[in-house]
Amino acid sequence: MIVLAIDTAGTGCFAALYDSDRDTVLGAAGADIGRGHAERLMEFVDAALEAAGMDLPDIDRVAVTIGPGSFTGIRVGVAAARGFALALGVPAVGVSTLAALAADRPGPSLIAIDAKRDEVYWQRFAADGSAATPPAIASVEEARAIALAEGETLGGSAASLLRADAEAGTDGVSIATVARLGARLDPEASQPRPLYLRGPDAKPQAGFAIRRA
């Protein structure tokens, strides 16, 4: 199975073609661009296809990171994945960034991402990478208490905020890991939907609402 993997959930914008039968990334492209995912994503998809020597009709599945992460970036990636899937008549699946960060860690793990505003996104995972708790958001103080459990590694950009002995982590996921996880998921149970653990910053101005007839 050939999987097109897309990651726009963070500051990076990446695409890759992955052959699940051979467990091999055939081609990849992308960069840490900060912003402008909508403007650059198709460029990186085209570059990944060219590197793999493939065309869009060769794709059997699309996998995309669904967050938590950048509100706008997640929307760009999920919309693109849905569009590719619809146009090609193939399934699309969503991969949590928390799960992708946990997948390459040995043993049980607690993944914590800096959500800013003195908050973190967090989730526990078993040794096999399966979720042990649902994804959640907590204050740094609350998360420090959560991170006191022994026998698990700590990963993600908030790791050093929660435990003094933790190494500074990152939120950047491996596009190869996104592809591998996406190849294993059940499309019926893993359709790509943004994983928002906190509401958007923008609020409607109720005082200026127009009364409907």
Order of alpha helices (4+ residues) and beta strands (2+ residues): beta-beta-beta-alpha-beta-alpha-beta-alpha-beta-beta-beta-alpha-beta-alpha-alpha
